[in-house]
Amino acid sequence: MEYNEYLRLTERLTSRLINDPPVFSFTEEELSSFRKSLGSDTLSALYDAGLYDGDFEKFCFVYRLCEETGVWEDADTEFLRALFTNAKKHIRAEFLNDPYIKNIRIPYVKEGDVTLMNAVYDKGEAFLYDMPDLFADVVFPKIGYFDERVYFPAVYEKEMPWVSVCPSEINSMKDQVSSAHGKTLVLGLGLGYYAYAVSEKEEVRSVTVIEINPTITGLFEKHILPQFARKDKIRVITSDAVAFLENVSLGEYDFVFADIWEGQEDGAPLYKKIKTFEKNLPGTEFTYWIEDQIRWYSARNKQ
C-alpha cells in the first residue's frame, strides 16, 4: 500500500469513531466461543503476524472494528499490524487516578450555549486515545476502549463537544506538561487541565492563562479553579491570545504553550501567527498543541 492509501484508511476509521463510535462488549461465553472457532493454529498465525499479543478481548475488539468498517479487507498486513499492536485497553481505575480526574469535581452548569458537564465512554466504546504520526511510513489511528463505563469532564457548545479531559487530550499534551518551567504562559484555557498539571510542578513558578471566551473563564473561575491545590500560582486573563502576545515583554515568560485551535485545519493560520513571536522573545520556549499535525497539514496545503 502507498502512503495515501494508509491515510485514507486512517481517515475512514477516524471519521467513524468521531461521528458514530461503535461499542463492542463481549461476554466470557462469546470470547470463549470465538476463540474455539478460530482454533490454536489460527491464533498462532495471528500472533506471528503481530495481530494478537495474548489479549484476546482486545484482539476481538479491533477485529470487529475492522470488519464493520471494511478495513480488514482493504488494509495490508503492515497497517493491520500497526493497528492491532497499538490498540489499547484502558483501565478505568488507572484513568480515575489521574490527579485532575481524581481531585476535580465537575458540576452540571449551563450558561448560554455553553454547558459544563460530565461526558461518558461506555464499556467497549471505541475512541482515539492519541494523535496519529502523520510523518510515519505507515499512518494509522491509535484506537482504544475502556474496560468499564467512564465519566470524564467536558464542555459542550450547543450540542457539540468542545473540549474534554479524556485520554486523547491528556496524551496529546503530556510532553508540553513535562517541559513546562518557570513563568509559564498558556494560550487557551479549556477545562484547565494543562494549567492544573503544570501548576503542580515545582519547576513552574507561575501560570498565566489567556482565554478569549468570557463564559469559559467565568465557569472555570467559579466552579473549577477553587478546587486547585495550587490556585495561588494561576492567573486567568480574558483576552485574544495573539493580541496579548503583542504586549509581552522580553523575559516576561520562560515558557509558552499554545492551544487555541480545535484541529490542524483551523490551527494552521493561528500557529503561523504565534510562531512569529518567537524571534521577538528569545529565551522564551514556545510549544504548541498538535504541532506535528499542523506542520503536516501546512506542508500538504502549502500554508
C-alpha positions as CSV (number, residue, x, y, z in Angstrom):
1,M,0.0,0.0,0.0
2,E,1.0,3.6,-0.7
3,Y,1.1,6.4,1.9
4,N,-2.1,8.0,0.7
5,E,-3.9,4.6,1.0
6,Y,-2.8,4.4,4.6
7,L,-4.1,7.9,5.1
8,R,-7.5,7.2,3.6
9,L,-7.9,4.2,5.9
10,T,-6.9,6.3,8.9
11,E,-9.4,9.0,7.9
12,R,-12.2,6.3,7.4
13,L,-11.7,4.9,10.9
14,T,-11.2,8.3,12.5
15,S,-14.4,9.6,10.9
16,R,-16.4,6.6,12.2
17,L,-15.0,6.9,15.7
18,I,-15.8,10.6,15.9
19,N,-19.2,10.6,14.3
20,D,-20.7,7.2,15.2
21,P,-18.4,5.4,17.6
22,P,-19.2,1.7,17.8
23,V,-19.4,-0.2,21.1
24,F,-18.0,-3.8,21.3
25,S,-18.5,-5.5,24.6
26,F,-18.1,-9.3,24.9
27,T,-19.2,-11.8,27.4
28,E,-16.9,-14.5,28.5
29,E,-19.0,-17.1,26.7
30,E,-18.7,-15.1,23.4
31,L,-15.0,-14.8,23.8
32,S,-14.6,-18.5,24.5
33,S,-16.8,-19.4,21.6
34,F,-14.9,-17.2,19.1
35,R,-11.5,-18.5,20.4
36,K,-12.6,-22.1,19.8
37,S,-13.9,-21.2,16.3
38,L,-10.5,-19.7,15.4
39,G,-8.5,-22.6,16.7
40,S,-5.0,-22.7,18.1
41,D,-3.3,-22.8,14.7
42,T,-5.0,-19.6,13.6
43,L,-4.2,-17.8,16.9
44,S,-0.6,-18.8,16.5
45,A,-0.5,-17.4,13.0
46,L,-2.1,-14.2,14.2
47,Y,0.5,-14.0,16.9
48,D,3.3,-14.5,14.4
49,A,1.8,-11.8,12.2
50,G,1.7,-9.3,15.1
51,L,-2.0,-9.1,15.2
52,Y,-2.5,-10.9,18.5
53,D,-0.5,-10.2,21.7
54,G,-2.3,-12.6,24.0
55,D,-5.1,-10.2,25.0
56,F,-7.9,-12.0,23.2
57,E,-10.6,-9.4,24.2
58,K,-8.5,-6.6,22.7
59,F,-8.0,-8.6,19.5
60,C,-11.7,-9.2,19.2
61,F,-12.4,-5.5,19.7
62,V,-10.0,-4.4,16.9
63,Y,-11.1,-7.3,14.6
64,R,-14.8,-6.3,15.0
65,L,-14.0,-2.7,14.2
66,C,-12.0,-3.7,11.1
67,E,-14.8,-6.0,10.0
68,E,-17.5,-3.4,10.5
69,T,-15.6,-0.6,8.6
70,G,-14.3,-2.8,5.8
71,V,-10.7,-2.2,6.9
72,W,-10.0,-5.9,7.3
73,E,-10.5,-6.5,3.5
74,D,-8.9,-3.2,2.4
75,A,-5.7,-3.0,4.5
76,D,-2.4,-4.6,4.1
77,T,-0.5,-6.5,6.8
78,E,1.6,-3.5,7.8
79,F,-1.5,-1.4,8.5
80,L,-3.2,-4.1,10.4
81,R,-0.1,-5.0,12.4
82,A,0.2,-1.3,13.4
83,L,-3.5,-1.0,14.2
84,F,-3.6,-4.2,16.4
85,T,-0.2,-3.6,18.1
86,N,-1.1,-0.1,19.2
87,A,-4.7,-0.6,20.1
88,K,-5.1,-0.1,23.9
89,K,-7.5,-1.4,26.5
90,H,-7.7,1.5,29.0
91,I,-8.3,0.6,32.6
92,R,-10.9,2.7,34.4
93,A,-9.2,2.6,37.7
94,E,-5.9,3.9,36.2
95,F,-7.7,6.8,34.4
96,L,-9.5,7.8,37.6
97,N,-6.1,8.1,39.3
98,D,-5.1,10.9,37.0
99,P,-4.6,13.9,39.5
100,Y,-7.1,16.2,37.7
101,I,-9.7,13.5,37.3
102,K,-9.2,12.3,40.9
103,N,-9.3,15.8,42.6
104,I,-11.6,18.0,40.4
105,R,-15.3,17.6,40.5
106,I,-17.3,18.9,37.6
107,P,-20.9,20.1,38.2
108,Y,-23.6,20.3,35.5
109,V,-23.8,24.0,34.7
110,K,-25.4,25.6,31.6
111,E,-24.7,29.2,30.7
112,G,-26.0,30.4,27.3
113,D,-24.8,27.9,24.6
114,V,-22.0,26.5,26.9
115,T,-22.6,23.5,29.1
116,L,-20.1,22.3,31.7
117,M,-20.8,18.6,32.4
118,N,-19.5,15.0,32.6
119,A,-19.5,13.1,29.3
120,V,-19.2,9.3,29.2
121,Y,-17.5,6.4,27.4
122,D,-19.4,3.2,27.6
123,K,-17.6,0.0,28.3
124,G,-16.1,-1.1,24.9
125,E,-16.8,2.2,23.2
126,A,-14.2,2.9,20.5
127,F,-12.3,6.2,20.6
128,L,-9.0,7.7,19.6
129,Y,-6.6,7.9,22.5
130,D,-3.8,9.8,20.8
131,M,-2.8,11.6,17.6
132,P,-1.6,9.6,14.6
133,D,2.0,10.0,13.5
134,L,1.4,11.6,10.0
135,F,5.1,11.6,9.2
136,A,5.4,7.8,9.6
137,D,5.7,5.4,6.7
138,V,2.6,3.7,7.8
139,V,-0.1,6.0,9.1
140,F,-2.7,4.5,11.4
141,P,-5.2,5.7,14.1
142,K,-4.5,4.9,17.8
143,I,-7.6,3.2,18.9
144,G,-8.7,2.5,22.5
145,Y,-11.6,1.5,24.7
146,F,-12.3,1.3,28.4
147,D,-12.8,-1.9,30.4
148,E,-15.7,-0.2,32.3
149,R,-18.0,2.8,31.8
150,V,-16.1,6.0,32.5
151,Y,-17.3,9.6,33.1
152,F,-15.0,12.5,32.2
153,P,-15.1,16.3,32.3
154,A,-16.3,18.1,29.2
155,V,-17.6,21.4,27.8
156,Y,-20.3,21.4,25.1
157,E,-21.1,24.3,22.9
158,K,-24.8,23.9,22.0
159,E,-25.0,20.1,21.2
160,M,-21.3,19.7,20.1
161,P,-18.4,18.7,22.3
162,W,-15.9,21.5,22.5
163,V,-13.2,20.2,24.9
164,S,-12.9,17.3,27.3
165,V,-10.4,15.7,29.7
166,C,-10.1,12.3,28.1
167,P,-7.2,10.1,27.1
168,S,-6.6,11.8,23.7
169,E,-6.5,15.2,25.4
170,I,-4.1,14.0,28.2
171,N,-1.8,12.2,25.8
172,S,-1.6,15.0,23.3
173,M,-0.2,17.5,25.8
174,K,1.9,15.3,28.1
175,D,5.2,16.4,26.5
176,Q,4.3,20.0,27.0
177,V,3.4,19.4,30.6
178,S,6.7,17.7,31.2
179,S,8.7,20.5,29.7
180,A,6.9,23.5,31.3
181,H,9.0,25.6,33.7
182,G,9.5,29.0,35.2
183,K,6.9,31.7,34.4
184,T,4.5,29.8,32.2
185,L,2.1,31.4,29.7
186,V,-0.8,29.2,28.5
187,L,-2.8,30.3,25.4
188,G,-6.2,28.7,25.7
189,L,-8.0,27.5,28.9
190,G,-10.4,24.7,28.1
191,L,-11.2,22.9,31.4
192,G,-7.9,24.0,32.9
193,Y,-6.3,20.5,32.7
194,Y,-3.0,21.9,31.4
195,A,-3.0,24.8,33.9
196,Y,-3.7,22.3,36.7
197,A,-1.0,19.8,35.7
198,V,1.8,22.4,35.3
199,S,0.8,24.3,38.5
200,E,1.6,21.1,40.4
201,K,5.2,21.2,39.2
202,E,7.9,22.7,41.5
203,E,9.7,24.0,38.4
204,V,6.8,26.2,37.4
205,R,6.7,29.4,39.4
206,S,3.5,30.9,37.9
207,V,0.8,30.1,35.3
208,T,-0.9,32.9,33.3
209,V,-3.8,31.6,31.2
210,I,-5.2,33.6,28.2
211,E,-8.8,32.7,27.1
212,I,-10.9,34.7,24.7
213,N,-14.3,33.3,25.7
214,P,-15.6,35.1,28.9
215,T,-18.1,32.4,29.5
216,I,-15.4,29.8,29.7
217,T,-13.2,31.9,32.0
218,G,-16.3,32.6,34.2
219,L,-17.2,28.9,34.5
220,F,-13.6,28.0,35.3
221,E,-13.1,30.6,37.9
222,K,-16.3,29.9,39.7
223,H,-16.5,26.1,39.5
224,I,-13.1,24.6,38.8
225,L,-10.2,26.9,39.9
226,P,-11.3,27.0,43.6
227,Q,-10.6,23.2,43.7
228,F,-7.0,23.6,42.5
229,A,-4.4,22.9,45.3
230,R,-2.0,25.5,43.7
231,K,-4.6,28.0,42.6
232,D,-2.3,30.7,44.1
233,K,0.0,30.2,41.1
234,I,-2.7,30.7,38.5
235,R,-3.9,33.9,36.9
236,V,-6.6,33.9,34.2
237,I,-7.0,36.8,31.7
238,T,-9.8,37.2,29.2
239,S,-8.1,38.3,26.0
240,D,-7.3,37.4,22.5
241,A,-4.1,35.3,22.6
242,V,-2.4,37.0,19.6
243,A,-3.2,40.5,20.9
244,F,-1.9,39.6,24.3
245,L,1.4,38.3,22.9
246,E,1.9,41.7,21.1
247,N,2.4,43.3,24.5
248,V,4.6,40.6,26.2
249,S,7.9,41.9,27.2
250,L,11.3,40.2,26.7
251,G,11.9,37.9,29.7
252,E,8.3,38.2,31.0
253,Y,7.7,34.5,30.5
254,D,10.0,31.5,30.3
255,F,7.6,29.0,28.6
256,V,4.6,29.3,26.3
257,F,2.1,26.6,25.5
258,A,-0.4,27.5,22.7
259,D,-3.7,25.5,22.5
260,I,-6.3,27.8,20.9
261,W,-7.4,25.7,18.0
262,E,-9.7,22.7,17.5
263,G,-7.6,20.9,15.0
264,Q,-4.9,21.1,12.3
265,E,-7.0,23.0,9.7
266,D,-8.1,25.9,11.9
267,G,-4.8,25.7,13.8
268,A,-2.5,26.2,10.8
269,P,-3.0,30.0,10.4
270,L,-3.0,30.6,14.2
271,Y,0.1,28.5,14.6
272,K,1.8,30.6,11.9
273,K,0.9,33.8,13.6
274,I,2.1,32.7,17.1
275,K,5.4,31.4,15.6
276,T,6.3,34.9,14.5
277,F,6.6,36.0,18.2
278,E,9.4,33.5,18.8
279,K,12.0,35.8,17.2
280,N,10.9,38.7,19.3
281,L,11.1,36.8,22.6
282,P,14.5,35.0,22.6
283,G,15.0,32.9,25.7
284,T,11.3,32.0,25.9
285,E,10.5,28.5,24.9
286,F,7.3,28.1,22.7
287,T,5.4,24.9,22.4
288,Y,2.2,24.0,20.6
289,W,-0.7,21.6,20.8
290,I,-0.6,19.0,18.0
291,E,2.3,20.8,16.3
292,D,3.3,17.8,14.2
293,Q,-0.2,17.5,12.8
294,I,-0.3,21.2,12.0
295,R,3.1,21.1,10.3
296,W,2.0,18.2,8.2
297,Y,-1.3,19.9,7.2
298,S,0.5,23.1,6.4
299,A,3.0,21.3,4.2
300,R,0.3,19.4,2.4
301,N,-1.7,22.6,1.8
302,K,1.3,25.0,1.3
303,Q,0.4,27.3,4.2
